[in-house]
Amino acid sequence: MSRVISLPNQLIILGIKELSKDKFVPIKNRECFNKPIGGLWCCPYTPDREYISAWQEWCLGNGEEEWLSNDAVIITLKEDAMYWCIDDQEALQDIIDIVGEQEDKMFKLCGMKMNTYIDFEEAKKTFDAIYLTANGQWKTRMPDERNWLNLYGWDCESVLLMNYEKIDKWEYIKLNIKEEI
């Protein structure tokens, strides 16, 4: 049974102080990889929870505190932003059915299917963002051996923003999540 999941109203990017269109890197497929080059990687902003974002929680839980920063930008997207929500393996298959998969160069070389990756260059023509929910992150990270769809490496609930033009507004905030030396 499919369900509609709304994109969070505010997103956060840790480690930056400002956004600018001239620094936005357009989406490009990365060969044999389930993440593209470019775009903006964000997380839902959760100021009323223990962690400001799923990324902060992941970094602290995985010994990667050095990846955190007290500098952050909060983003609000335009209401007409089109996004695809991945909450389970079926939703991952559905987006691939819609936008297609990247060419599998390993299959051409050895004749054996290794993985299926979203064609992000095609996805950006239809969607402004891809939202991987916390549930979706767990459901797509280590699929069984019969399923070639895998988002292992999208380490936490996250949003890949593929269209800079859909940012309605952004603001810099100074956090207190990392001890400064």
C-alpha positions as CSV (number, residue, x, y, z in Angstrom):
1,M,0.0,0.0,0.0
2,S,1.5,3.3,-1.0
3,R,1.2,6.4,1.1
4,V,1.9,10.1,0.6
5,I,4.7,11.5,2.7
6,S,5.3,15.3,2.7
7,L,8.7,16.8,2.3
8,P,9.6,18.6,5.6
9,N,9.1,22.4,5.6
10,Q,12.7,23.2,6.5
11,L,15.9,21.5,5.5
12,I,19.4,22.0,7.0
13,I,22.9,21.8,5.6
14,L,25.7,21.7,8.1
15,G,29.1,23.2,7.4
16,I,28.2,26.1,5.3
17,K,27.5,29.8,5.9
18,E,25.7,30.8,2.7
19,L,24.2,29.5,-0.5
20,S,24.8,30.9,-4.0
21,K,23.6,29.7,-7.4
22,D,27.1,30.2,-8.9
23,K,28.5,27.6,-6.5
24,F,25.7,25.1,-7.2
25,V,27.0,22.0,-9.0
26,P,24.5,20.6,-11.5
27,I,23.5,16.9,-11.1
28,K,25.6,14.4,-13.0
29,N,25.5,10.6,-12.7
30,R,28.6,9.1,-11.1
31,E,29.6,5.9,-12.7
32,C,28.8,2.7,-10.7
33,F,27.6,4.7,-7.7
34,N,24.3,5.4,-6.1
35,K,24.9,9.1,-5.4
36,P,25.4,11.7,-8.1
37,I,27.9,14.4,-8.4
38,G,26.4,17.8,-7.5
39,G,23.2,19.0,-6.0
40,L,22.7,19.9,-2.4
41,W,22.6,17.3,0.4
42,C,20.2,18.3,3.1
43,C,18.4,16.8,6.1
44,P,15.1,17.7,7.6
45,Y,15.7,20.4,10.2
46,T,14.6,19.1,13.7
47,P,15.3,21.8,16.3
48,D,12.8,20.4,18.8
49,R,14.5,16.9,18.9
50,E,17.6,15.7,20.6
51,Y,19.6,16.1,17.3
52,I,19.2,19.1,14.9
53,S,19.2,16.7,12.0
54,A,19.7,13.0,11.1
55,W,23.2,13.9,9.8
56,Q,24.2,15.2,13.3
57,E,22.9,12.0,14.8
58,W,24.7,9.8,12.2
59,C,28.0,11.6,12.7
60,L,27.9,11.3,16.5
61,G,26.8,7.7,16.3
62,N,29.6,6.7,13.9
63,G,32.6,8.5,15.4
64,E,32.6,11.2,12.7
65,E,32.3,14.3,15.0
66,E,34.9,16.1,12.9
67,W,32.3,16.2,10.0
68,L,30.0,18.4,12.1
69,S,30.0,22.1,12.2
70,N,28.3,24.9,14.1
71,D,27.7,26.7,10.8
72,A,24.5,25.8,9.0
73,V,22.0,27.0,6.5
74,I,18.3,26.5,6.9
75,I,16.4,26.1,3.5
76,T,12.8,26.5,2.7
77,L,11.7,25.2,-0.6
78,K,9.1,26.8,-2.9
79,E,5.6,25.2,-2.5
80,D,5.6,24.0,-6.1
81,A,8.9,22.0,-5.7
82,M,8.4,18.5,-7.1
83,Y,10.0,15.7,-5.2
84,W,10.0,11.9,-5.0
85,C,9.8,10.3,-1.6
86,I,11.6,7.0,-1.1
87,D,10.2,5.3,2.0
88,D,10.8,1.7,1.0
89,Q,12.2,-0.6,-1.7
90,E,9.0,-0.3,-3.8
91,A,9.3,3.5,-4.0
92,L,13.0,3.1,-5.1
93,Q,11.9,0.7,-7.8
94,D,9.1,3.1,-8.8
95,I,11.4,6.1,-9.4
96,I,13.7,3.9,-11.5
97,D,10.6,2.8,-13.5
98,I,9.8,6.5,-14.1
99,V,13.2,8.0,-14.8
100,G,15.2,5.0,-15.8
101,E,18.5,3.6,-14.6
102,Q,22.1,4.5,-15.3
103,E,23.9,2.5,-17.9
104,D,25.5,-0.5,-16.2
105,K,29.1,-0.4,-17.5
106,M,30.0,-3.5,-15.4
107,F,27.3,-5.5,-17.2
108,K,28.8,-4.5,-20.5
109,L,32.2,-5.6,-19.4
110,C,31.5,-8.9,-17.7
111,G,27.9,-9.6,-18.7
112,M,26.8,-9.8,-15.1
113,K,24.3,-7.5,-13.4
114,M,25.9,-5.9,-10.3
115,N,23.6,-3.0,-9.2
116,T,20.9,-0.7,-10.5
117,Y,21.3,3.0,-10.0
118,I,18.9,5.9,-10.4
119,D,19.5,7.9,-13.5
120,F,19.9,11.2,-11.6
121,E,20.4,13.2,-14.8
122,E,16.9,12.1,-16.0
123,A,15.4,12.4,-12.5
124,K,16.3,16.1,-12.3
125,K,14.2,16.7,-15.4
126,T,11.1,15.6,-13.5
127,F,11.9,16.1,-9.9
128,D,13.5,19.0,-8.0
129,A,14.4,16.8,-5.0
130,I,14.6,13.2,-3.8
131,Y,13.6,12.6,-0.2
132,L,14.9,9.5,1.5
133,T,12.9,9.0,4.7
134,A,14.5,7.4,7.8
135,N,12.4,4.2,7.1
136,G,13.5,4.3,3.4
137,Q,17.1,4.6,4.4
138,W,16.9,1.3,6.4
139,K,14.7,-0.5,3.8
140,T,17.0,0.3,0.9
141,R,20.5,0.0,2.4
142,M,21.0,-3.8,2.3
143,P,18.5,-5.4,0.0
144,D,18.4,-9.2,-0.5
145,E,20.6,-10.8,-3.1
146,R,17.7,-10.9,-5.6
147,N,17.4,-7.1,-5.6
148,W,19.9,-4.9,-7.3
149,L,18.5,-1.6,-5.9
150,N,20.7,-0.3,-3.1
151,L,21.0,3.1,-1.5
152,Y,23.7,2.0,1.0
153,G,25.8,5.1,1.6
154,W,22.8,7.5,1.9
155,D,23.6,7.2,5.5
156,C,20.6,8.8,7.1
157,E,17.2,10.5,6.3
158,S,18.2,13.0,3.7
159,V,17.1,15.2,0.8
160,L,19.0,15.5,-2.4
161,L,18.1,18.9,-3.9
162,M,18.7,18.8,-7.6
163,N,17.2,22.2,-8.6
164,Y,18.6,25.3,-7.0
165,E,15.7,27.4,-8.4
166,K,13.3,25.7,-6.1
167,I,14.8,27.3,-3.0
168,D,12.4,29.9,-1.7
169,K,14.6,31.3,1.0
170,W,17.6,30.4,3.1
171,E,19.1,31.7,6.3
172,Y,22.4,31.2,8.1
173,I,22.3,30.0,11.7
174,K,25.1,29.5,14.3
175,L,24.6,26.2,16.2
176,N,26.1,24.9,19.4
177,I,26.5,21.2,18.5
178,K,30.3,21.0,18.3
179,E,32.9,22.2,20.8
180,E,35.0,24.9,19.2
181,I,38.7,25.0,19.9
